[in-house]
Amino acid sequence: MWISKKTDYATRAVLALALAPDAGALKMHEIAARTHVPESLLEQIMAQLRGAGIVRSERGPHGGYRLNHPPEDVTLERVVRLFQGPLAPIACATRSEPEPCPMEIGCTLLDAWREVRDATIAILERKTFADLARRAGGPWLRHLPARGKGRGSARPR
């Protein structure tokens, strides 16, 4: 499975929101700076995430974007599927409306492709943004307050 640039950017944006101190709202330019995603693309991505109910936007001086659900309730599978569509490695192995194939009867490849699909989905379903935030390091933590200072820790628990 090949992840598109847009999917990569979307997962970065959601992770940045999961890492926001005290689950605060982040402005578009803050998300762009933290994720190294061009603001012009980020605007489209955030609109799609908002439309899917993954994030919400808030107006006002303290407004911006925040997760619409706790990070432990948002899986990598949900975000990837939103931007990638079906997660099967080949059209004949999708769960809904597989593409017809003249080789399907007795095809041993189909079983292998279904196994790849199921393994991919299982991995993505297991990964929540709370898990990813807990394990984040390096540049992901650059914009966060030091641990033990302020209200709560820098990373979600």
RONUZA-781184 format. One record per atom (N, C-alpha, C): residue in three letters; chain; atom name; y, z, x. Coordinates in steps of 0.02 Angstrom, whole numbers, always signed. Each point is the difference from the previous one (the first is absolute). Layout:
BEGIN
  res  chain  atom      py      pz      px
  ALA      A    CA       Y       Z       X
...
This chain:
BEGIN
  res  chain  atom      py      pz      px
  MET      A     N     -59      +0     +42
  MET      A    CA     +59      +0     -42
  MET      A     C     +62      +0     +44
  TRP      A     N     +46     -44     -14
  TRP      A    CA     +62      -5     +37
  TRP      A     C     +56     +28     -42
  ILE      A     N     +36     +50     +26
  ILE      A    CA     +55     +31     -37
  ILE      A     C     +64     -41     +13
  SER      A     N     +35     -18     -54
  SER      A    CA     +61     -39      +7
  SER      A     C     +56     +44     +27
  LYS      A     N     +51     -31     +27
  LYS      A    CA     +59     +35     +26
  LYS      A     C     +32     +41     -56
  LYS      A     N      +3     -28     -60
  LYS      A    CA     +31     +35     -57
  LYS      A     C     -40     +64     -17
  THR      A     N     -66      -5      +2
  THR      A    CA     -42     +59     -13
  THR      A     C     +10     +52     +54
  ASP      A     N      +3     -21     +62
  ASP      A    CA     +13     +45     +56
  ASP      A     C     +66     +36     -11
  TYR      A     N     +52     -37     -17
  TYR      A    CA     +66     +29     -12
  TYR      A     C      -1     +49     -58
  ALA      A     N     -36     -17     -53
  ALA      A    CA      -4     +44     -59
  ALA      A     C     -35     +66     +18
  THR      A     N     -54      -4     +39
  THR      A    CA     -35     +62     +19
  THR      A     C     +44     +42     +45
  ARG      A     N     +39     -32     +44
  ARG      A    CA     +46     +38     +42
  ARG      A     C     +53     +36     -42
  ALA      A     N     +27     -35     -50
  ALA      A    CA     +51     +31     -43
  ALA      A     C     -28     +60     -38
  VAL      A     N     -60      -7     -27
  VAL      A    CA     -30     +56     -37
  VAL      A     C     -14     +59     +48
  LEU      A     N     -23     -15     +60
  LEU      A    CA     -12     +54     +48
  LEU      A     C     +66     +34     +19
  ALA      A     N     +53     -38      +9
  ALA      A    CA     +65     +31     +15
  ALA      A     C     +21     +47     -55
  LEU      A     N     -11     -19     -62
  LEU      A    CA     +17     +44     -57
  LEU      A     C     -45     +61      -2
  ALA      A     N     -64      -9     +18
  ALA      A    CA     -46     +57      +2
  ALA      A     C     +21     +50     +54
  LEU      A     N     +32     -24     +53
  LEU      A    CA     +22     +42     +55
  LEU      A     C     +70     +29     -11
  ALA      A     N     +35     -21     -53
  ALA      A    CA     +68     +24     -12
  ALA      A     C      +0     +76      -8
  PRO      A     N     +43     +35     +38
  PRO      A    CA      +3     +73      -5
  PRO      A     C     +12     +23     -71
  ASP      A     N     -38     +49     -22
  ASP      A    CA      +6     +29     -66
  ASP      A     C      -3     -53     -55
  ALA      A     N     -35     -55     +13
  ALA      A    CA      -8     -55     -47
  ALA      A     C     +67     -26     -25
  GLY      A     N     +50      +3     +44
  GLY      A    CA     +66     -24     -18
  GLY      A     C      +4     -75      -6
  ALA      A     N     +53     -23     -32
  ALA      A    CA     +11     -72      -8
  ALA      A     C     +26     -29     +65
  LEU      A     N     -22     -61     +14
  LEU      A    CA     +24     -37     +59
  LEU      A     C     +38     -61     -23
  LYS      A     N     +56     -13     +31
  LYS      A    CA     +38     -61     -15
  LYS      A     C     -35     -60     +32
  MET      A     N     +15     -59     -27
  MET      A    CA     -32     -61     +23
  MET      A     C      +9      -8     +76
  HIS      A     N     +60     +12     +26
  HIS      A    CA     +12      -9     +72
  HIS      A     C     -40     +50     +41
  GLU      A     N     -12     +60     -28
  GLU      A    CA     -40     +50     +36
  GLU      A     C     -74     -22      +4
  ILE      A     N     -25     -26     -55
  ILE      A    CA     -69     -24      -1
  ILE      A     C      -7     -58     +50
  ALA      A     N     +48     -45      -1
  ALA      A    CA      -1     -58     +45
  ALA      A     C      +0     +24     +73
  ALA      A     N     +42     +48     +16
  ALA      A    CA      +4     +25     +69
  ALA      A     C     -64     +35     +21
  ARG      A     N     -29     +39     -45
  ARG      A    CA     -61     +38     +17
  ARG      A     C     -62     -44      +6
  THR      A     N      +1     -57     -33
  THR      A    CA     -60     -43      -3
  THR      A     C      +7     -65     +39
  HIS      A     N     +60     -15     +23
  HIS      A    CA     +13     -64     +35
  HIS      A     C     -16     -59     -45
  VAL      A     N     +22      +6     -63
  VAL      A    CA      -9     -54     -49
  VAL      A     C     +70     -26     -18
  PRO      A     N      +9     -66      +1
  PRO      A    CA     +65     -28     -19
  PRO      A     C     +19     +21     -71
  GLU      A     N     +63     +22      -8
  GLU      A    CA     +23     +24     -66
  GLU      A     C      -8     -53     -55
  SER      A     N     +11     -63     +17
  SER      A    CA      -6     -53     -51
  SER      A     C     -71      -3     -28
  LEU      A     N     -50      +7     +41
  LEU      A    CA     -70      +1     -24
  LEU      A     C     -16     +66     -34
  LEU      A     N     +28     +54     +27
  LEU      A    CA     -13     +66     -28
  LEU      A     C     +24      +6     -72
  GLU      A     N     +56     -32     -15
  GLU      A    CA     +25      +1     -69
  GLU      A     C     -51     -29     -49
  GLN      A     N     -31     -56     +19
  GLN      A    CA     -51     -31     -43
  GLN      A     C     -61     +45      -6
  ILE      A     N     -21     +29     +56
  ILE      A    CA     -59     +43      +2
  ILE      A     C     +11     +62     -42
  MET      A     N     +58     +31      +7
  MET      A    CA     +14     +61     -39
  MET      A     C      +3     -15     -74
  ALA      A     N     +26     -58     -19
  ALA      A    CA      +1     -19     -71
  ALA      A     C     -71      -7     -26
  GLN      A     N     -45     -28     +39
  GLN      A    CA     -69      -8     -21
  GLN      A     C     -35     +67      -3
  LEU      A     N     +12     +44     +48
  LEU      A    CA     -29     +67      -1
  LEU      A     C     +26     +40     -60
  ARG      A     N     +65      -9     -16
  ARG      A    CA     +30     +34     -57
  ARG      A     C     -31     -26     -65
  GLY      A     N      -8     -65      -5
  GLY      A    CA     -30     -30     -60
  GLY      A     C     -71     +23     -12
  ALA      A     N     -36     +16     +54
  ALA      A    CA     -69     +23      -5
  ALA      A     C      -4     +76     -11
  GLY      A     N     +58     +33      +0
  GLY      A    CA      +1     +73     -12
  GLY      A     C     -18     +41     +62
  ILE      A     N      +0     -30     +58
  ILE      A    CA     -18     +37     +61
  ILE      A     C     +61     +38     +27
  VAL      A     N     +59     -30      -6
  VAL      A    CA     +61     +33     +21
  VAL      A     C     +49      +0     -59
  ARG      A     N     +52     +40      +7
  ARG      A    CA     +55      -2     -49
  ARG      A     C     +65      +1     +39
  SER      A     N     +51     -27     -32
  SER      A    CA     +66      +0     +32
  SER      A     C     +45     +46     -39
  GLU      A     N     +46     +31     +37
  GLU      A    CA     +48     +46     -30
  GLU      A     C     +69     -19     +23
  ARG      A     N     +47      +2     -46
  ARG      A    CA     +70     -18     +14
  ARG      A     C     +38     +61     +25
  GLY      A     N     +59     -12     +26
  GLY      A    CA     +44     +54     +20
  GLY      A     C      +1     +10     +75
  PRO      A     N     +43     +46     +21
  PRO      A    CA     +10     +12     +72
  PRO      A     C     -63     +26     +35
  HIS      A     N     -43     +34     -36
  HIS      A    CA     -63     +25     +29
  HIS      A     C     -59     -42     -23
  GLY      A     N     +16     -58     -28
  GLY      A    CA     -52     -44     -26
  GLY      A     C     -36     -39     +54
  GLY      A     N     -43     -43     -22
  GLY      A    CA     -40     -41     +45
  GLY      A     C     -69     -10     -32
  TYR      A     N     -49      -6     +42
  TYR      A    CA     -69      -8     -24
  TYR      A     C     -41     +60     +18
  ARG      A     N     -48     +15     -43
  ARG      A    CA     -49     +53     +13
  ARG      A     C     -65     -20     -33
  LEU      A     N     -54     +31     +22
  LEU      A    CA     -65     -13     -32
  LEU      A     C      +2     +25     -71
  ASN      A     N     -33     -36     -44
  ASN      A    CA      -2     +19     -70
  ASN      A     C     -57     +49     -14
  HIS      A     N     -44      +8     +49
  HIS      A    CA     -58     +46      -5
  HIS      A     C      -7     +36     +67
  PRO      A     N     -35     +56      +1
  PRO      A    CA     -12     +33     +64
  PRO      A     C     -39     -47     +46
  PRO      A     N     +13      +3     +66
  PRO      A    CA     -33     -46     +46
  PRO      A     C     -77      +4      -2
  GLU      A     N     -27     +57     -19
  GLU      A    CA     -73      +5      -5
  GLU      A     C     -28     -39     -59
  ASP      A     N     +43     -21     -46
  ASP      A    CA     -21     -39     -58
  ASP      A     C     +11     -75      +9
  VAL      A     N     +28     -20     +57
  VAL      A    CA     +12     -72     +12
  VAL      A     C     -47     -23     +56
  THR      A     N     -44     -46     -17
  THR      A    CA     -48     -24     +49
  THR      A     C     +25     -64     +34
  LEU      A     N     -27     -11     +59
  LEU      A    CA     +15     -62     +35
  LEU      A     C     -26     -59     -40
  GLU      A     N     -56      +9     -35
  GLU      A    CA     -29     -53     -42
  GLU      A     C     +50     -23     -53
  ARG      A     N     +34     +47     -31
  ARG      A    CA     +47     -17     -54
  ARG      A     C     +57     -44     +26
  VAL      A     N     +27     +17     +57
  VAL      A    CA     +56     -38     +28
  VAL      A     C     -25     -68     +27
  VAL      A     N     -55      +1     +35
  VAL      A    CA     -27     -62     +28
  VAL      A     C     -17     -49     -56
  ARG      A     N     -34     +24     -51
  ARG      A    CA     -20     -44     -56
  ARG      A     C     +62     -29     -36
  LEU      A     N     +53     +39      -6
  LEU      A    CA     +61     -23     -32
  LEU      A     C     +28     -62     +36
  PHE      A     N      -2      +1     +66
  PHE      A    CA     +30     -55     +38
  PHE      A     C     -50     -53     +21
  GLN      A     N     -64     +18      +6
  GLN      A    CA     -50     -48     +23
  GLN      A     C     -37     -34     -57
  GLY      A     N      -5     +35     -57
  GLY      A    CA     -41     -26     -54
  GLY      A     C     -72     +19     +11
  PRO      A     N     -48     -42     -19
  PRO      A    CA     -71     +17      +8
  PRO      A     C     -17     +15     +73
  LEU      A     N     -44     +48      +9
  LEU      A    CA     -17     +22     +68
  LEU      A     C     -65     -31     +26
  ALA      A     N     -28     -46     -36
  ALA      A    CA     -61     -34     +23
  ALA      A     C     +17     -47     +57
  PRO      A     N     -46      -7     +48
  PRO      A    CA     +14     -45     +57
  PRO      A     C      -7     -74     -17
  ILE      A     N     -28     -15     -59
  ILE      A    CA     -11     -69     -22
  ILE      A     C      +3      -2     -76
  ALA      A     N     +23     -54     -28
  ALA      A    CA     +13      -4     -72
  ALA      A     C     -62     +10     -44
  CYS      A     N     -59     -18     +25
  CYS      A    CA     -60      +8     -42
  CYS      A     C     -23     +72      -4
  ALA      A     N     +29     +45     +41
  ALA      A    CA     -22     +70      +1
  ALA      A     C     +48     +48     -34
  THR      A     N     +51     -26     -35
  THR      A    CA     +46     +45     -36
  THR      A     C     -36     +30     -59
  ARG      A     N     +22     +60     -20
  ARG      A    CA     -32     +34     -56
  ARG      A     C     +20     -31     -67
  SER      A     N     +62     -23      -5
  SER      A    CA     +22     -30     -63
  SER      A     C     +11     -74     +11
  GLU      A     N     -29     -39     -42
  GLU      A    CA      +5     -72      +1
  GLU      A     C     -14     -32     +68
  PRO      A     N     -61     +11     +26
  PRO      A    CA     -17     -32     +64
  PRO      A     C      +0     -76      -6
  GLU      A     N     +19     -33     +53
  GLU      A    CA      +2     -73      +0
  GLU      A     C     -72     -26      -1
  PRO      A     N     -15     -48     -44
  PRO      A    CA     -68     -27      -2
  PRO      A     C     -19     -34     +65
  CYS      A     N     -64      +5     +18
  CYS      A    CA     -23     -30     +62
  CYS      A     C     -67     -35     -13
  PRO      A     N      -8     -62     +21
  PRO      A    CA     -63     -35     -11
  PRO      A     C     -57     +29     +41
  MET      A     N     +15     +43     +48
  MET      A    CA     -52     +30     +44
  MET      A     C     -20     +70     -22
  GLU      A     N     +28     +25     -56
  GLU      A    CA      -8     +70     -19
  GLU      A     C     -73     +20     -10
  ILE      A     N     -40     -41     -32
  ILE      A    CA     -70     +19     -12
  ILE      A     C     -37      +4     +66
  GLY      A     N     -27     +59     +13
  GLY      A    CA     -37     +12     +62
  GLY      A     C     +44      +6     +62
  CYS      A     N     +64      +9      -9
  CYS      A    CA     +46      +3     +57
  CYS      A     C      -1     +70     +32
  THR      A     N     -22      +4     +61
  THR      A    CA      +0     +64     +35
  THR      A     C     +69     +17     +27
  LEU      A     N     +43     -49      +6
  LEU      A    CA     +69     +13     +22
  LEU      A     C     +38     +40     -51
  LEU      A     N     -11     -14     -64
  LEU      A    CA     +37     +35     -53
  LEU      A     C     -11     +75      +4
  ASP      A     N     -62     +21     +12
  ASP      A    CA     -13     +72      +7
  ASP      A     C     +39     +30     +58
  ALA      A     N      +3     -36     +56
  ALA      A    CA     +37     +24     +58
  ALA      A     C     +74      +5     -16
  TRP      A     N     +28     -51     -33
  TRP      A    CA     +72      +2     -16
  TRP      A     C     +16     +56     -49
  ARG      A     N     -45     +13     -46
  ARG      A    CA     +10     +56     -47
  ARG      A     C      -2     +67     +36
  GLU      A     N     -43      +5     +49
  GLU      A    CA      -5     +62     +39
  GLU      A     C     +65     +11     +40
  VAL      A     N     +26     -54     +29
  VAL      A    CA     +64      +4     +36
  VAL      A     C     +55     +22     -48
  ARG      A     N      +3     -30     -59
  ARG      A    CA     +50     +18     -51
  ARG      A     C      -5     +73     -17
  ASP      A     N     -60     +23     -16
  ASP      A    CA      -9     +70     -21
  ASP      A     C     +17     +50     +55
  ALA      A     N     -18     -17     +62
  ALA      A    CA     +17     +44     +56
  ALA      A     C     +75      +4     +10
  THR      A     N     +34     -57      -5
  THR      A    CA     +73      -2      +7
  THR      A     C     +33     +43     -53
  ILE      A     N     -20     -10     -62
  ILE      A    CA     +29     +38     -55
  ILE      A     C     -13     +75      +9
  ALA      A     N     -60     +19     +20
  ALA      A    CA     -17     +71      +9
  ALA      A     C     +44     +32     +54
  ILE      A     N     +11     -35     +55
  ILE      A    CA     +43     +27     +53
  ILE      A     C     +71      +9     -25
  LEU      A     N     +28     -51     -32
  LEU      A    CA     +69      +3     -24
  LEU      A     C      +9     +53     -55
  GLU      A     N     -51     +10     -41
  GLU      A    CA      +4     +51     -53
  GLU      A     C      +0     +71     +29
  ARG      A     N     -33      +9     +56
  ARG      A    CA      -4     +67     +32
  ARG      A     C     +64     +20     +35
  LYS      A     N     +42     -48     +18
  LYS      A    CA     +60     +15     +39
  LYS      A     C     +59     +12     -46
  THR      A     N     +24     +61      -2
  THR      A    CA     +60     +15     -39
  THR      A     C     +60      +2     +48
  PHE      A     N     +59      -6     -29
  PHE      A    CA     +59      +3     +42
  PHE      A     C     +13     +71     +25
  ALA      A     N     -28     +51     -33
  ALA      A    CA      +4     +68     +27
  ALA      A     C     -40      +4     +64
  ASP      A     N     -61     -29      +0
  ASP      A    CA     -42      -1     +61
  ASP      A     C     +36     -37     +56
  LEU      A     N     +26     -58     -16
  LEU      A    CA     +34     -41     +50
  LEU      A     C     +61     +36     +27
  ALA      A     N     +37     +35     -42
  ALA      A    CA     +60     +36     +21
  ALA      A     C     -19     +58     +46
  ARG      A     N     -54     +35     -16
  ARG      A    CA     -22     +56     +42
  ARG      A     C     -17     -23     +71
  ARG      A     N     -27     -60      +6
  ARG      A    CA     -23     -25     +65
  ARG      A     C     +54     -40     +36
  ALA      A     N     +58     -11     -31
  ALA      A    CA     +52     -41     +30
  ALA      A     C     +29     +33     +62
  GLY      A     N     +19     -41     +47
  GLY      A    CA     +31     +25     +61
  GLY      A     C     +48     -52     +28
  GLY      A     N     +23     +11     +60
  GLY      A    CA     +43     -48     +33
  GLY      A     C     +63     -15     -39
  PRO      A     N     +16     -65      -7
  PRO      A    CA     +64     -19     -32
  PRO      A     C      +3     +21     -74
  TRP      A     N     -57     +13     -31
  TRP      A    CA      +1     +22     -70
  TRP      A     C     +36     +67      -8
  LEU      A     N      -1     +40     +53
  LEU      A    CA     +29     +68      -5
  LEU      A     C     +70      +4     +30
  ARG      A     N     +25     -55     +26
  ARG      A    CA     +65      +0     +34
  ARG      A     C     +57     +24     -45
  HIS      A     N      -1     -17     -64
  HIS      A    CA     +55     +16     -45
  HIS      A     C     -10     +65     -39
  LEU      A     N     -54     +35     +16
  LEU      A    CA     -15     +61     -38
  LEU      A     C     +27     +62     +37
  PRO      A     N     +18     +52     -38
  PRO      A    CA     +21     +62     +33
  PRO      A     C     -58     +31     +38
  ALA      A     N     +15     +39     +51
  ALA      A    CA     -52     +33     +39
  ALA      A     C     -39     +48     -45
  ARG      A     N     -64      +8     +15
  ARG      A    CA     -41     +45     -40
  ARG      A     C     +27     +71      +4
  GLY      A     N      -5     +35     -56
  GLY      A    CA     +20     +70      -3
  GLY      A     C     +74     +10     -13
  LYS      A     N     +39     -55      -1
  LYS      A    CA     +71      +7     -14
  LYS      A     C     +14     -25     -70
  GLY      A     N     +47     +27     -32
  GLY      A    CA     +18     -22     -67
  GLY      A     C     -50     +25     -51
  ARG      A     N      -3     -34     -58
  ARG      A    CA     -45     +21     -54
  ARG      A     C     -67     -36      +8
  GLY      A     N     -50     +34     +23
  GLY      A    CA     -66     -30      +5
  GLY      A     C      -9     -39     +64
  SER      A     N     -59     -28      +8
  SER      A    CA     -15     -37     +60
  SER      A     C     +21     -73      -8
  ALA      A     N      -1     -35     +56
  ALA      A    CA     +22     -70      +0
  ALA      A     C     -50     -46     -34
  ARG      A     N     -63     +19      -1
  ARG      A    CA     -50     -43     -29
  ARG      A     C     -32     +32     -61
  PRO      A     N     -19     -40     -49
  PRO      A    CA     -33     +27     -60
  PRO      A     C     -66     +33     +19
  ARG      A     N     -20     +48     -38
  ARG      A    CA     -64     +34     +13
  ARG      A     C     -51     -21     -51
